[in-house]
Amino acid sequence: MGSQFRTGISFHDGSTPQSEVMAGILYIVPTPVGNLEDMTFRAIRVLKEADLILAEDTRTSSVLLKHFEIKGRLESHHKFNEHKTAAMIKERILAGLNVALISDAGTPGISDPGFLLVRTCAQEGIEVQTLPGATAFVPALVSSGYPCDRFCFEGFLPQKKGRQTRLMELAEEQRTMIFYESPYRLVKTLEQFAEFFGAERECSVAREISKKFEEHKRGSLVDVAAWYREHEPKGEIVIIVAGAPEKKKEKKSYKDREEE
């Protein structure tokens, strides 16, 4: 059920007619990052019941929907049109439509389109339900062997402007760091990390999460970079980098404490 009522008619005294339209719900639906068996029962049900499904790439999503026999109406919603379409989608939800948003893989909004639409709907008081489900960085982080009680998700770093500044800021980050990267830029990125974080900083590169050829390569930044120079990486990449070692606090001597 929707979260609020909506009517397009009001009387001069400010009252509204008896018939009101209940606003719909925006559902954020994760989809598998590799293995189709990772799709949840709830995700399938929500997509089958939705009045409209928004997809990052309708061609990619059509394959998924066909596999699960989901026949709902499908429209595109991606980074090139989301600024224009968010307001229009909001109005359709207010008019009573239940809308489900999916990306090509994983959870919408995590390095994928979704944030602008969620913010637009939330500001209007529309109910937003985000289903738990697949996202690439969680299994990569847990499998890395580095602390995952506190971590820093960076996603894709800027390619040009601001990249070096961000790397300088992250050099002292003590939490485990998570990055997304293209296989074509992986080696260069690892070399940059070695330059800014130190050659011996530990890392784990996760490739093709939940797919047949899933791979985790662990070691120092220079060693892992050397490995991938010899073995061309393919598929989706998640880089996990160990946090900077905690700086030891200098213990004050008895004389220093006396002087205080």
Secondary structure as a PSIPRED ss2 file (coil, helix, strand):
# PSIPRED VFORMAT (PSIPRED V4.0)

   1 M C   1.000  0.000  0.000
   2 G C   1.000  0.000  0.000
   3 S C   1.000  0.000  0.000
   4 Q C   1.000  0.000  0.000
   5 F E   0.000  0.000  1.000
   6 R E   0.000  0.000  1.000
   7 T C   1.000  0.000  0.000
   8 G C   1.000  0.000  0.000
   9 I C   1.000  0.000  0.000
  10 S C   1.000  0.000  0.000
  11 F C   1.000  0.000  0.000
  12 H C   1.000  0.000  0.000
  13 D C   1.000  0.000  0.000
  14 G C   1.000  0.000  0.000
  15 S C   1.000  0.000  0.000
  16 T C   1.000  0.000  0.000
  17 P C   1.000  0.000  0.000
  18 Q C   1.000  0.000  0.000
  19 S C   1.000  0.000  0.000
  20 E C   1.000  0.000  0.000
  21 V E   0.000  0.000  1.000
  22 M E   0.000  0.000  1.000
  23 A C   1.000  0.000  0.000
  24 G C   1.000  0.000  0.000
  25 I E   0.000  0.000  1.000
  26 L E   0.000  0.000  1.000
  27 Y E   0.000  0.000  1.000
  28 I E   0.000  0.000  1.000
  29 V C   1.000  0.000  0.000
  30 P C   1.000  0.000  0.000
  31 T E   0.000  0.000  1.000
  32 P C   1.000  0.000  0.000
  33 V C   1.000  0.000  0.000
  34 G C   1.000  0.000  0.000
  35 N C   1.000  0.000  0.000
  36 L H   0.000  1.000  0.000
  37 E H   0.000  1.000  0.000
  38 D H   0.000  1.000  0.000
  39 M C   1.000  0.000  0.000
  40 T C   1.000  0.000  0.000
  41 F H   0.000  1.000  0.000
  42 R H   0.000  1.000  0.000
  43 A H   0.000  1.000  0.000
  44 I H   0.000  1.000  0.000
  45 R H   0.000  1.000  0.000
  46 V H   0.000  1.000  0.000
  47 L H   0.000  1.000  0.000
  48 K H   0.000  1.000  0.000
  49 E H   0.000  1.000  0.000
  50 A C   1.000  0.000  0.000
  51 D C   1.000  0.000  0.000
  52 L E   0.000  0.000  1.000
  53 I E   0.000  0.000  1.000
  54 L E   0.000  0.000  1.000
  55 A E   0.000  0.000  1.000
  56 E C   1.000  0.000  0.000
  57 D C   1.000  0.000  0.000
  58 T H   0.000  1.000  0.000
  59 R H   0.000  1.000  0.000
  60 T H   0.000  1.000  0.000
  61 S H   0.000  1.000  0.000
  62 S H   0.000  1.000  0.000
  63 V H   0.000  1.000  0.000
  64 L H   0.000  1.000  0.000
  65 L H   0.000  1.000  0.000
  66 K H   0.000  1.000  0.000
  67 H H   0.000  1.000  0.000
  68 F C   1.000  0.000  0.000
  69 E C   1.000  0.000  0.000
  70 I C   1.000  0.000  0.000
  71 K C   1.000  0.000  0.000
  72 G C   1.000  0.000  0.000
  73 R C   1.000  0.000  0.000
  74 L E   0.000  0.000  1.000
  75 E E   0.000  0.000  1.000
  76 S E   0.000  0.000  1.000
  77 H C   1.000  0.000  0.000
  78 H C   1.000  0.000  0.000
  79 K C   1.000  0.000  0.000
  80 F C   1.000  0.000  0.000
  81 N C   1.000  0.000  0.000
  82 E H   0.000  1.000  0.000
  83 H H   0.000  1.000  0.000
  84 K H   0.000  1.000  0.000
  85 T H   0.000  1.000  0.000
  86 A H   0.000  1.000  0.000
  87 A H   0.000  1.000  0.000
  88 M H   0.000  1.000  0.000
  89 I H   0.000  1.000  0.000
  90 K H   0.000  1.000  0.000
  91 E H   0.000  1.000  0.000
  92 R H   0.000  1.000  0.000
  93 I H   0.000  1.000  0.000
  94 L H   0.000  1.000  0.000
  95 A C   1.000  0.000  0.000
  96 G C   1.000  0.000  0.000
  97 L C   1.000  0.000  0.000
  98 N C   1.000  0.000  0.000
  99 V E   0.000  0.000  1.000
 100 A E   0.000  0.000  1.000
 101 L E   0.000  0.000  1.000
 102 I E   0.000  0.000  1.000
 103 S C   1.000  0.000  0.000
 104 D C   1.000  0.000  0.000
 105 A C   1.000  0.000  0.000
 106 G E   0.000  0.000  1.000
 107 T C   1.000  0.000  0.000
 108 P C   1.000  0.000  0.000
 109 G C   1.000  0.000  0.000
 110 I C   1.000  0.000  0.000
 111 S C   1.000  0.000  0.000
 112 D C   1.000  0.000  0.000
 113 P C   1.000  0.000  0.000
 114 G C   1.000  0.000  0.000
 115 F H   0.000  1.000  0.000
 116 L H   0.000  1.000  0.000
 117 L H   0.000  1.000  0.000
 118 V H   0.000  1.000  0.000
 119 R H   0.000  1.000  0.000
 120 T H   0.000  1.000  0.000
 121 C H   0.000  1.000  0.000
 122 A H   0.000  1.000  0.000
 123 Q H   0.000  1.000  0.000
 124 E C   1.000  0.000  0.000
 125 G C   1.000  0.000  0.000
 126 I C   1.000  0.000  0.000
 127 E E   0.000  0.000  1.000
 128 V E   0.000  0.000  1.000
 129 Q E   0.000  0.000  1.000
 130 T E   0.000  0.000  1.000
 131 L C   1.000  0.000  0.000
 132 P C   1.000  0.000  0.000
 133 G C   1.000  0.000  0.000
 134 A C   1.000  0.000  0.000
 135 T C   1.000  0.000  0.000
 136 A C   1.000  0.000  0.000
 137 F H   0.000  1.000  0.000
 138 V H   0.000  1.000  0.000
 139 P H   0.000  1.000  0.000
 140 A H   0.000  1.000  0.000
 141 L H   0.000  1.000  0.000
 142 V H   0.000  1.000  0.000
 143 S H   0.000  1.000  0.000
 144 S H   0.000  1.000  0.000
 145 G C   1.000  0.000  0.000
 146 Y C   1.000  0.000  0.000
 147 P C   1.000  0.000  0.000
 148 C C   1.000  0.000  0.000
 149 D C   1.000  0.000  0.000
 150 R C   1.000  0.000  0.000
 151 F E   0.000  0.000  1.000
 152 C E   0.000  0.000  1.000
 153 F E   0.000  0.000  1.000
 154 E E   0.000  0.000  1.000
 155 G E   0.000  0.000  1.000
 156 F C   1.000  0.000  0.000
 157 L C   1.000  0.000  0.000
 158 P C   1.000  0.000  0.000
 159 Q C   1.000  0.000  0.000
 160 K C   1.000  0.000  0.000
 161 K C   1.000  0.000  0.000
 162 G C   1.000  0.000  0.000
 163 R H   0.000  1.000  0.000
 164 Q H   0.000  1.000  0.000
 165 T H   0.000  1.000  0.000
 166 R H   0.000  1.000  0.000
 167 L H   0.000  1.000  0.000
 168 M H   0.000  1.000  0.000
 169 E H   0.000  1.000  0.000
 170 L H   0.000  1.000  0.000
 171 A C   1.000  0.000  0.000
 172 E C   1.000  0.000  0.000
 173 E C   1.000  0.000  0.000
 174 Q C   1.000  0.000  0.000
 175 R C   1.000  0.000  0.000
 176 T E   0.000  0.000  1.000
 177 M E   0.000  0.000  1.000
 178 I E   0.000  0.000  1.000
 179 F E   0.000  0.000  1.000
 180 Y E   0.000  0.000  1.000
 181 E E   0.000  0.000  1.000
 182 S C   1.000  0.000  0.000
 183 P C   1.000  0.000  0.000
 184 Y C   1.000  0.000  0.000
 185 R C   1.000  0.000  0.000
 186 L H   0.000  1.000  0.000
 187 V H   0.000  1.000  0.000
 188 K H   0.000  1.000  0.000
 189 T H   0.000  1.000  0.000
 190 L H   0.000  1.000  0.000
 191 E H   0.000  1.000  0.000
 192 Q H   0.000  1.000  0.000
 193 F H   0.000  1.000  0.000
 194 A H   0.000  1.000  0.000
 195 E H   0.000  1.000  0.000
 196 F H   0.000  1.000  0.000
 197 F H   0.000  1.000  0.000
 198 G C   1.000  0.000  0.000
 199 A C   1.000  0.000  0.000
 200 E C   1.000  0.000  0.000
 201 R C   1.000  0.000  0.000
 202 E E   0.000  0.000  1.000
 203 C E   0.000  0.000  1.000
 204 S E   0.000  0.000  1.000
 205 V E   0.000  0.000  1.000
 206 A E   0.000  0.000  1.000
 207 R E   0.000  0.000  1.000
 208 E C   1.000  0.000  0.000
 209 I C   1.000  0.000  0.000
 210 S C   1.000  0.000  0.000
 211 K C   1.000  0.000  0.000
 212 K C   1.000  0.000  0.000
 213 F C   1.000  0.000  0.000
 214 E C   1.000  0.000  0.000
 215 E E   0.000  0.000  1.000
 216 H E   0.000  0.000  1.000
 217 K E   0.000  0.000  1.000
 218 R E   0.000  0.000  1.000
 219 G E   0.000  0.000  1.000
 220 S E   0.000  0.000  1.000
 221 L H   0.000  1.000  0.000
 222 V H   0.000  1.000  0.000
 223 D H   0.000  1.000  0.000
 224 V H   0.000  1.000  0.000
 225 A H   0.000  1.000  0.000
 226 A H   0.000  1.000  0.000
 227 W H   0.000  1.000  0.000
 228 Y H   0.000  1.000  0.000
 229 R H   0.000  1.000  0.000
 230 E H   0.000  1.000  0.000
 231 H C   1.000  0.000  0.000
 232 E C   1.000  0.000  0.000
 233 P C   1.000  0.000  0.000
 234 K C   1.000  0.000  0.000
 235 G C   1.000  0.000  0.000
 236 E C   1.000  0.000  0.000
 237 I E   0.000  0.000  1.000
 238 V E   0.000  0.000  1.000
 239 I E   0.000  0.000  1.000
 240 I E   0.000  0.000  1.000
 241 V E   0.000  0.000  1.000
 242 A C   1.000  0.000  0.000
 243 G C   1.000  0.000  0.000
 244 A C   1.000  0.000  0.000
 245 P C   1.000  0.000  0.000
 246 E C   1.000  0.000  0.000
 247 K C   1.000  0.000  0.000
 248 K C   1.000  0.000  0.000
 249 K C   1.000  0.000  0.000
 250 E C   1.000  0.000  0.000
 251 K C   1.000  0.000  0.000
 252 K C   1.000  0.000  0.000
 253 S C   1.000  0.000  0.000
 254 Y H   0.000  1.000  0.000
 255 K H   0.000  1.000  0.000
 256 D H   0.000  1.000  0.000
 257 R H   0.000  1.000  0.000
 258 E H   0.000  1.000  0.000
 259 E H   0.000  1.000  0.000
 260 E C   1.000  0.000  0.000
